[in-house]
Amino acid sequence: KKKAGDPFLKKEWYDIKAPSVFGTRQCGKTLVTRTSGTKIATDQLKGRVLEMNLADLNKDEDQSSKKVKLCIEEVQGRNCLTDFHAF
């Protein structure tokens, strides 16, 4: 019988940094499974597409109906650097 464990014990939080064109740089957090064996956590993050509200990124409530997709390009320490992906 397999031992039941909490899957969140094997996860780590990473901060998401938006591109510098937006007013807010720190725009959220994301979860990833810890590095184990050949599965490296940073490789699992790269290429991940995130959907953000434009009002949150620019601190402008008039843009609340628009969403922006950001793609994680690079991981530095616990920070995920993103680039614009799509509207």
All heavy atoms as an XYZ file, in Angstrom:
687
protein
N       0.844     -1.183      0.000
C       0.000      0.000      0.000
C       0.889      1.246      0.000
O       1.829      1.344      0.790
C      -0.898     -0.023      1.233
C      -1.985      0.997      1.201
C      -2.944      0.803      2.369
C      -4.030      1.822      2.318
N      -4.969      1.704      3.400
N       0.568      2.195     -0.873
C       1.372      3.409     -0.988
C       1.031      4.387      0.137
O      -0.150      4.590      0.465
C       1.106      4.062     -2.346
C       2.083      5.135     -2.686
C       1.868      5.615     -4.116
C       2.842      6.717     -4.396
N       2.650      7.288     -5.718
N       2.075      4.982      0.696
C       1.877      5.938      1.779
C       1.319      7.253      1.221
O       1.860      7.798      0.259
C       3.216      6.200      2.473
C       3.103      7.009      3.762
C       4.451      7.161      4.410
C       5.066      8.438      3.903
N       6.326      8.787      4.492
N       0.258      7.739      1.820
C      -0.343      8.999      1.377
C       0.446     10.164      1.956
O       0.633     10.258      3.165
C      -1.791      9.077      1.823
N       0.933     11.036      1.063
C       1.685     12.204      1.514
C       1.116     13.467      0.905
O       0.438     13.442     -0.121
N       1.398     14.572      1.529
C       0.916     15.850      1.035
C       1.772     16.276     -0.164
O       2.984     16.464     -0.025
C       1.000     16.893      2.154
C       0.353     18.209      1.761
O      -0.297     18.255      0.685
O       0.495     19.190      2.504
N       1.176     16.436     -1.363
C       1.969     16.802     -2.538
C       2.609     18.185     -2.432
O       3.611     18.457     -3.083
C       0.964     16.745     -3.687
C      -0.377     16.803     -3.057
C      -0.232     16.249     -1.676
N       2.061     19.063     -1.587
C       2.608     20.413     -1.455
C       3.931     20.442     -0.694
O       4.647     21.427     -0.733
C       1.584     21.351     -0.797
C       0.523     21.789     -1.768
C      -0.683     21.134     -1.831
C       0.753     22.851     -2.637
C      -1.657     21.520     -2.737
C      -0.211     23.252     -3.539
C      -1.418     22.583     -3.596
N       4.273     19.352     -0.004
C       5.561     19.294      0.694
C       6.719     19.209     -0.298
O       7.858     19.527      0.031
C       5.599     18.099      1.645
C       4.640     18.164      2.838
C       4.680     16.859      3.612
C       4.976     19.338      3.731
N       6.439     18.766     -1.527
C       7.471     18.612     -2.549
C       7.528     19.806     -3.495
O       8.166     19.745     -4.537
C       7.203     17.351     -3.362
C       7.298     16.082     -2.549
C       7.068     14.876     -3.432
C       7.089     13.619     -2.594
N       5.933     12.763     -2.832
N       6.861     20.891     -3.157
C       6.776     22.047     -4.051
C       7.523     23.260     -3.474
O       7.703     23.374     -2.277
C       5.314     22.427     -4.280
C       4.460     21.270     -4.714
C       3.956     21.450     -6.088
C       3.035     20.306     -6.464
N       3.309     19.755     -7.745
N       7.942     24.144     -4.382
C       8.615     25.392     -4.001
C       7.911     26.555     -4.688
O       7.422     26.417     -5.811
C      10.077     25.369     -4.460
C      10.940     24.378     -3.729
C      12.365     24.337     -4.286
O      12.542     24.533     -5.500
O      13.273     24.093     -3.497
N       7.910     27.715     -4.002
C       7.307     28.929     -4.553
C       8.381     29.763     -5.233
O       9.490     29.922     -4.713
C       6.660     29.761     -3.445
C       5.399     29.160     -2.913
C       5.258     28.411     -1.793
C       4.095     29.263     -3.484
N       3.953     28.039     -1.631
C       3.212     28.553     -2.656
C       3.588     29.899     -4.616
C       1.854     28.451     -2.917
C       2.232     29.790     -4.877
C       1.379     29.080     -4.039
N       8.049     30.312     -6.386
C       8.943     31.209     -7.125
C       8.198     32.511     -7.406
O       7.006     32.501     -7.722
C       9.382     30.578     -8.457
C      10.471     29.541     -8.299
C      10.187     28.254     -7.865
C      11.788     29.848     -8.591
C      11.177     27.302     -7.708
C      12.795     28.905     -8.449
C      12.485     27.636     -8.013
O      13.485     26.719     -7.872
N       8.907     33.656     -7.301
C       8.323     34.964     -7.590
C       8.341     35.209     -9.094
O       9.297     34.853     -9.776
C       9.117     36.073     -6.898
C       9.019     35.987     -5.387
O       7.938     35.625     -4.887
O      10.015     36.279     -4.705
N       7.283     35.863     -9.593
C       7.193     36.195    -11.015
C       7.481     37.678    -11.180
O       6.858     38.513    -10.532
C       5.789     35.867    -11.563
C       5.504     34.378    -11.406
C       5.669     36.293    -13.018
C       4.062     34.004    -11.618
N       8.436     37.991    -12.051
C       8.801     39.376    -12.350
C       8.313     39.715    -13.749
O       8.677     39.047    -14.725
C      10.321     39.568    -12.290
C      10.932     39.215    -10.946
C      10.770     40.327     -9.972
C      11.519     40.002     -8.697
N      11.185     40.859     -7.608
N       7.503     40.763    -13.861
C       6.978     41.200    -15.153
C       8.059     41.995    -15.905
O       8.996     42.512    -15.290
C       5.744     42.065    -14.945
N       7.929     42.112    -17.228
C       8.885     42.941    -17.990
C       8.847     44.393    -17.520
O       7.842     44.853    -16.976
C       8.387     42.822    -19.432
C       7.578     41.574    -19.465
C       6.990     41.426    -18.101
N       9.918     45.131    -17.758
C      10.043     46.497    -17.226
C       9.082     47.498    -17.862
O       8.921     48.602    -17.344
C      11.484     46.988    -17.387
O      11.864     46.882    -18.740
N       8.420     47.152    -18.969
C       7.470     48.086    -19.590
C       6.216     48.269    -18.729
O       5.519     49.265    -18.872
C       7.054     47.629    -21.008
C       8.215     47.685    -21.962
C       6.458     46.239    -20.992
N       5.940     47.336    -17.833
C       4.767     47.439    -16.959
C       5.133     48.171    -15.670
O       6.271     48.131    -15.224
C       4.215     46.044    -16.633
C       3.733     45.297    -17.847
C       4.406     44.171    -18.294
C       2.623     45.715    -18.543
C       3.974     43.477    -19.414
C       2.178     45.038    -19.667
C       2.859     43.916    -20.110
N       4.117     48.807    -15.066
C       4.344     49.578    -13.847
C       4.735     48.719    -12.660
O       5.554     49.106    -11.831
N       4.170     47.528    -12.552
C       4.445     46.624    -11.444
C       5.419     45.545    -11.906
O       5.155     44.864    -12.885
C       3.144     45.953    -10.963
O       2.190     46.962    -10.682
C       3.381     45.120     -9.719
N       6.536     45.396    -11.185
C       7.511     44.357    -11.549
C       7.170     43.026    -10.876
O       7.174     42.000    -11.500
C       8.932     44.784    -11.161
C       9.481     45.911    -11.970
C       9.997     45.476    -13.328
N      11.239     44.724    -13.201
C      11.675     43.882    -14.114
N      10.996     43.678    -15.204
N      12.787     43.224    -13.939
N       6.873     43.078     -9.576
C       6.511     41.873     -8.813
C       5.025     41.615     -9.067
O       4.185     42.344     -8.572
C       6.783     42.124     -7.330
C       6.359     41.008     -6.407
C       7.275     39.817     -6.494
O       8.462     39.957     -6.689
N       6.711     38.650     -6.360
N       4.709     40.577     -9.841
C       3.298     40.414    -10.229
C       2.667     39.111     -9.773
O       1.521     38.846    -10.111
C       3.138     40.595    -11.726
S       4.023     39.412    -12.718
N       3.382     38.275     -9.032
C       2.749     37.055     -8.548
C       3.748     35.991     -8.149
O       4.954     36.226     -8.089
N       3.211     34.800     -7.870
C       4.035     33.653     -7.480
C       3.536     32.426     -8.231
O       2.390     32.375     -8.647
C       3.938     33.401     -5.974
C       4.603     34.476     -5.134
C       4.518     34.119     -3.665
C       5.264     35.111     -2.814
N       6.696     34.919     -2.823
N       4.425     31.450     -8.391
C       4.052     30.199     -9.038
C       4.686     29.023     -8.302
O       5.726     29.178     -7.660
C       4.447     30.199    -10.537
O       3.894     29.049    -11.158
C       5.948     30.217    -10.725
N       4.033     27.882     -8.378
C       4.495     26.657     -7.713
C       5.216     25.755     -8.701
O       4.844     25.689     -9.871
C       3.290     25.882     -7.191
C       2.904     26.030     -5.735
C       1.687     25.188     -5.437
C       4.006     25.688     -4.811
N       6.236     25.063     -8.217
C       6.916     24.068     -9.041
C       7.408     22.942     -8.128
O       7.743     23.174     -6.964
C       8.073     24.703     -9.850
C       9.193     25.147     -8.949
C       8.591     23.757    -10.909
N       7.438     21.726     -8.659
C       7.941     20.577     -7.909
C       9.448     20.721     -7.722
O      10.158     21.108     -8.648
C       7.627     19.266     -8.648
O       6.220     19.244     -8.927
C       7.969     18.057     -7.816
N       9.934     20.415     -6.520
C      11.365     20.524     -6.212
C      12.212     19.662     -7.141
O      11.755     18.658     -7.673
C      11.637     20.072     -4.775
C      11.277     21.099     -3.754
C      11.950     20.786     -2.420
N      11.522     21.766     -1.445
C      10.756     21.498     -0.404
N      10.358     20.271     -0.170
N      10.398     22.443      0.418
N      13.477     20.056     -7.293
C      14.411     19.280     -8.087
C      14.640     17.921     -7.433
O      14.917     17.840     -6.239
C      15.757     20.035     -8.199
O      15.513     21.293     -8.819
C      16.763     19.254     -8.997
N      14.477     16.862     -8.239
C      14.761     15.513     -7.733
C      15.223     14.656     -8.907
O      14.558     14.589     -9.936
C      13.520     14.903     -7.086
O      12.519     14.679     -8.034
N      16.373     14.046     -8.748
C      16.917     13.200     -9.812
C      17.252     14.022    -11.041
O      17.975     14.998    -10.975
N      16.678     13.633    -12.173
C      16.951     14.347    -13.422
C      15.946     15.456    -13.701
O      16.110     16.211    -14.655
C      16.943     13.362    -14.615
O      15.681     12.709    -14.636
C      18.053     12.343    -14.502
N      14.892     15.550    -12.900
C      13.896     16.606    -13.084
C      14.355     17.865    -12.352
O      14.330     17.919    -11.127
C      12.536     16.173    -12.537
C      11.778     15.238    -13.436
C      10.381     15.047    -12.889
C       9.467     14.422    -13.911
N       8.104     14.320    -13.420
N      14.757     18.878    -13.109
C      15.247     20.123    -12.519
C      14.108     21.141    -12.500
O      13.425     21.344    -13.509
C      16.458     20.648    -13.316
C      17.576     19.600    -13.276
C      16.935     21.981    -12.764
C      18.681     19.836    -14.268
N      13.909     21.769    -11.339
C      12.780     22.681    -11.137
C      12.804     23.842    -12.125
O      11.771     24.212    -12.688
C      12.785     23.203     -9.702
N      13.983     24.435    -12.364
C      14.049     25.600    -13.252
C      13.678     25.240    -14.686
O      13.094     26.052    -15.394
C      15.455     26.237    -13.220
O      16.419     25.239    -13.546
C      15.760     26.821    -11.861
N      13.983     24.010    -15.112
C      13.613     23.582    -16.456
C      12.101     23.422    -16.587
O      11.541     23.629    -17.664
C      14.302     22.264    -16.819
C      15.801     22.427    -17.009
O      16.267     23.583    -17.123
O      16.505     21.402    -17.025
N      11.444     23.042    -15.493
C       9.984     22.907    -15.515
C       9.305     24.269    -15.598
O       8.183     24.374    -16.090
C       9.505     22.164    -14.264
C       9.951     20.721    -14.202
C       9.530     20.050    -12.905
O       8.520     20.410    -12.315
N      10.306     19.081    -12.461
N       9.974     25.322    -15.099
C       9.391     26.668    -15.122
C       9.545     27.339    -16.476
O       8.643     28.047    -16.922
C      10.065     27.548    -14.059
C       9.645     27.304    -12.617
C      10.590     27.998    -11.673
C       8.228     27.775    -12.391
N      10.683     27.146    -17.127
C      10.955     27.836    -18.402
C       9.936     27.435    -19.453
O       9.623     26.269    -19.621
C      12.369     27.512    -18.892
C      13.427     28.228    -18.094
C      14.815     27.885    -18.578
C      15.848     28.444    -17.618
N      17.160     27.860    -17.814
N       9.419     28.448    -20.140
C       8.413     28.203    -21.166
C       6.988     28.218    -20.650
O       6.043     28.159    -21.428
N       6.817     28.332    -19.344
C       5.478     28.376    -18.754
C       4.801     29.692    -19.156
O       5.401     30.752    -19.095
C       5.611     28.323    -17.229
C       4.502     27.600    -16.541
C       4.730     27.544    -15.058
N       5.126     26.202    -14.628
C       5.063     25.786    -13.381
N       4.665     26.593    -12.427
N       5.427     24.570    -13.071
N       3.547     29.625    -19.583
C       2.798     30.815    -19.991
C       1.830     31.185    -18.877
O       1.063     30.354    -18.393
C       2.041     30.571    -21.320
C       1.207     31.791    -21.692
C       3.026     30.242    -22.428
N       1.885     32.460    -18.463
C       1.054     32.960    -17.367
C       0.104     34.019    -17.902
O       0.487     34.819    -18.755
C       1.948     33.594    -16.291
C       3.185     32.792    -15.898
C       4.243     33.698    -15.350
C       2.810     31.741    -14.900
N      -1.122     34.025    -17.398
C      -2.092     35.033    -17.821
C      -2.268     36.044    -16.695
O      -2.610     35.676    -15.571
C      -3.420     34.347    -18.153
C      -4.335     35.197    -18.979
C      -5.563     34.420    -19.432
O      -6.386     34.077    -18.576
O      -5.670     34.162    -20.639
N      -2.021     37.311    -17.012
C      -2.110     38.378    -16.014
C      -3.131     39.420    -16.459
O      -3.314     39.643    -17.654
C      -0.756     39.085    -15.855
C       0.347     38.213    -15.379
S       0.154     37.908    -13.630
C       1.366     36.645    -13.394
N      -3.740     40.075    -15.496
C      -4.660     41.161    -15.776
C      -3.851     42.431    -16.023
O      -2.974     42.780    -15.236
C      -5.605     41.329    -14.580
C      -6.761     42.219    -14.893
O      -6.598     43.302    -15.422
N      -7.952     41.759    -14.556
N      -4.154     43.145    -17.109
C      -3.399     44.348    -17.464
C      -3.561     45.452    -16.422
O      -2.636     46.215    -16.169
C      -3.837     44.841    -18.848
C      -2.971     45.891    -19.516
C      -1.538     45.399    -19.675
C      -3.535     46.284    -20.865
N      -4.714     45.507    -15.771
C      -4.948     46.516    -14.727
C      -4.001     46.304    -13.542
O      -3.504     47.268    -12.958
C      -6.394     46.459    -14.256
N      -3.735     45.048    -13.198
C      -2.821     44.752    -12.091
C      -1.382     45.118    -12.450
O      -0.625     45.581    -11.607
C      -2.880     43.269    -11.717
C      -4.228     42.882    -11.133
O      -4.951     43.777    -10.656
O      -4.548     41.685    -11.164
N      -0.997     44.904    -13.694
C       0.374     45.177    -14.113
C       0.658     46.670    -14.234
O       1.760     47.122    -13.964
C       0.668     44.494    -15.455
C       0.733     42.968    -15.425
C       0.815     42.418    -16.829
C       1.908     42.491    -14.602
N      -0.350     47.455    -14.663
C      -0.151     48.892    -14.878
C      -0.758     49.769    -13.786
O      -0.673     50.989    -13.861
C      -0.735     49.312    -16.232
C       0.150     48.890    -17.374
O       1.351     48.750    -17.219
N      -0.448     48.671    -18.521
N      -1.393     49.154    -12.791
C      -2.078     49.888    -11.718
C      -3.090     50.885    -12.297
O      -3.141     52.040    -11.896
C      -1.070     50.618    -10.810
C      -0.154     49.678    -10.064
C       0.793     50.434     -9.167
C       1.737     49.476     -8.485
N       2.827     50.133     -7.816
N      -3.858     50.431    -13.288
C      -4.849     51.276    -13.953
C      -6.144     50.470    -14.101
O      -6.219     49.554    -14.907
C      -4.314     51.704    -15.333
C      -5.279     52.625    -16.057
O      -6.310     53.007    -15.457
O      -5.016     52.952    -17.225
N      -7.163     50.827    -13.317
C      -8.416     50.067    -13.296
C      -9.176     50.131    -14.626
O     -10.011     49.286    -14.894
C      -9.318     50.568    -12.162
C      -8.807     50.211    -10.777
C      -8.633     48.706    -10.579
O      -9.531     47.938    -10.984
O      -7.600     48.295    -10.059
N      -8.890     51.128    -15.476
C      -9.576     51.240    -16.763
C      -9.214     50.084    -17.698
O      -9.927     49.809    -18.660
C      -9.226     52.571    -17.443
C      -9.717     53.767    -16.628
O     -10.672     53.585    -15.843
O      -9.149     54.861    -16.781
N      -8.095     49.425    -17.440
C      -7.645     48.340    -18.304
C      -8.007     46.964    -17.738
O      -7.436     45.961    -18.136
C      -6.121     48.432    -18.485
C      -5.680     49.731    -19.118
C      -4.176     49.906    -19.094
O      -3.499     49.380    -18.223
N      -3.656     50.660    -20.044
N      -8.984     46.913    -16.840
C      -9.297     45.663    -16.145
C      -9.904     44.596    -17.054
O      -9.899     43.426    -16.708
C     -10.228     45.929    -14.968
O     -11.439     46.466    -15.445
N     -10.415     44.991    -18.218
C     -11.027     44.005    -19.114
C     -10.002     43.281    -19.984
O     -10.326     42.295    -20.624
C     -12.054     44.688    -20.016
O     -11.409     45.666    -20.813
N      -8.766     43.755    -19.984
C      -7.745     43.159    -20.852
C      -6.819     42.240    -20.068
O      -6.464     42.513    -18.936
C      -6.917     44.259    -21.516
C      -7.730     45.157    -22.420
C      -6.868     46.232    -23.024
C      -7.689     47.171    -23.865
N      -8.331     48.216    -23.092
N      -6.412     41.154    -20.723
C      -5.460     40.219    -20.123
C      -4.233     40.105    -21.007
O      -4.326     40.235    -22.223
C      -6.092     38.837    -19.938
C      -7.127     38.823    -18.834
C      -7.573     37.427    -18.542
C      -8.511     37.432    -17.347
N      -9.048     36.119    -17.071
N      -3.097     39.852    -20.375
C      -1.824     39.731    -21.077
C      -1.224     38.372    -20.729
O      -1.312     37.935    -19.582
C      -0.863     40.857    -20.632
C       0.507     40.665    -21.210
C      -1.414     42.207    -21.000
N      -0.626     37.721    -21.708
C       0.065     36.458    -21.447
C       1.561     36.721    -21.413
O       2.112     37.359    -22.314
C      -0.277     35.429    -22.519
C      -1.690     34.913    -22.388
C      -1.970     33.801    -23.352
C      -3.402     33.305    -23.150
N      -3.766     32.291    -24.121
N       2.194     36.242    -20.338
C       3.637     36.367    -20.175
C       4.238     34.971    -20.170
O       3.640     34.035    -19.652
C       3.965     37.084    -18.859
C       3.373     38.476    -18.657
C       3.669     38.976    -17.255
C       3.906     39.447    -19.680
N       5.432     34.850    -20.724
C       6.121     33.563    -20.799
C       7.392     33.643    -19.956
O       8.144     34.615    -20.060
C       6.454     33.256    -22.251
S       7.255     31.671    -22.475
N       7.648     32.644    -19.114
C       8.855     32.614    -18.292
C      10.045     32.271    -19.188
O      10.075     31.210    -19.803
C       8.726     31.620    -17.125
C       7.608     32.059    -16.175
C      10.052     31.484    -16.377
C       7.329     31.092    -15.043
N      10.995     33.206    -19.256
C      12.165     33.038    -20.128
C      13.394     32.568    -19.350
O      14.198     31.808    -19.861
C      12.500     34.368    -20.826
C      11.414     34.874    -21.739
C      11.226     34.024    -22.981
O      12.211     33.419    -23.448
O      10.088     33.957    -23.475
N      13.539     33.069    -18.104
C      14.758     32.795    -17.351
C      14.431     32.719    -15.863
O      13.488     33.359    -15.394
C      15.755     33.937    -17.603
C      17.174     33.637    -17.185
C      18.103     34.804    -17.500
O      17.840     35.566    -18.441
O      19.081     34.937    -16.757
N      15.204     31.934    -15.128
C      15.035     31.820    -13.678
C      16.344     32.218    -13.018
O      17.393     31.657    -13.325
C      14.633     30.387    -13.265
C      14.449     30.293    -11.764
C      13.365     29.958    -13.979
N      16.283     33.231    -12.128
C      17.458     33.681    -11.379
C      17.142     33.528     -9.898
O      16.347     34.287     -9.352
C      17.783     35.144    -11.694
C      18.241     35.377    -13.107
C      18.525     36.830    -13.388
O      18.117     37.720    -12.647
N      19.217     37.093    -14.486
N      17.757     32.546     -9.269
C      17.456     32.289     -7.853
C      16.010     31.870     -7.710
O      15.575     30.874     -8.280
N      15.230     32.657     -6.949
C      13.796     32.375     -6.774
C      12.930     33.311     -7.628
O      11.729     33.405     -7.408
C      13.408     32.546     -5.296
C      13.907     31.434     -4.393
C      13.185     30.138     -4.726
N      13.706     29.034     -3.969
C      12.987     28.325     -3.135
N      11.728     28.585     -2.938
N      13.522     27.319     -2.498
N      13.541     34.026     -8.573
C      12.796     34.951     -9.424
C      12.671     34.399    -10.834
O      13.637     33.950    -11.425
C      13.504     36.315     -9.490
C      13.512     37.000     -8.140
O      12.561     36.890     -7.385
N      14.579     37.695     -7.851
N      11.444     34.467    -11.375
C      11.187     34.054    -12.747
C      11.041     35.304    -13.594
O      10.132     36.094    -13.360
C       9.895     33.250    -12.837
S       9.909     31.758    -11.859
N      11.944     35.493    -14.558
C      11.886     36.649    -15.436
C      11.026     36.313    -16.648
O      11.236     35.288    -17.295
C      13.285     37.057    -15.872
C      14.278     37.300    -14.728
C      15.646     37.679    -15.259
C      13.783     38.359    -13.776
N      10.062     37.184    -16.936
C       9.097     36.901    -18.003
C       9.294     37.855    -19.171
O       9.909     38.906    -19.043
C       7.652     37.023    -17.496
O       7.443     38.353    -17.026
C       7.380     36.032    -16.400
N       8.704     37.472    -20.305
C       8.676     38.304    -21.499
C       7.248     38.262    -22.028
O       6.511     37.308    -21.778
C       9.666     37.772    -22.530
C      10.015     38.815    -23.571
O       9.603     39.977    -23.411
O      10.703     38.466    -24.557
N       6.877     39.287    -22.803
C       5.543     39.352    -23.366
C       5.307     38.169    -24.300
O       6.170     37.818    -25.101
C       5.369     40.682    -24.111
C       4.025     40.844    -24.731
C       2.940     41.200    -23.962
C       3.842     40.633    -26.083
C       1.688     41.343    -24.529
C       2.588     40.769    -26.659
C       1.514     41.129    -25.876
N       4.120     37.550    -24.199
C       3.801     36.388    -25.031
C       2.650     36.690    -25.993
O       2.778     36.485    -27.185
C       3.470     35.185    -24.145
C       3.277     33.912    -24.874
N       4.289     33.265    -25.522
C       2.161     33.154    -25.074
C       3.832     32.147    -26.099
N       2.539     32.066    -25.842
N       1.525     37.173    -25.472
C       0.357     37.472    -26.311
C      -0.679     38.264    -25.511
O      -0.567     38.391    -24.300
C      -0.269     36.176    -26.823
N      -1.683     38.767    -26.241
C      -2.805     39.435    -25.580
C      -3.893     38.450    -25.269
O      -4.121     37.486    -25.875
C      -3.394     40.555    -26.446
C      -2.812     41.891    -26.104
C      -1.959     42.522    -26.963
C      -3.134     42.508    -24.911
C      -1.441     43.763    -26.652
C      -2.622     43.742    -24.588
C      -1.759     44.377    -25.470
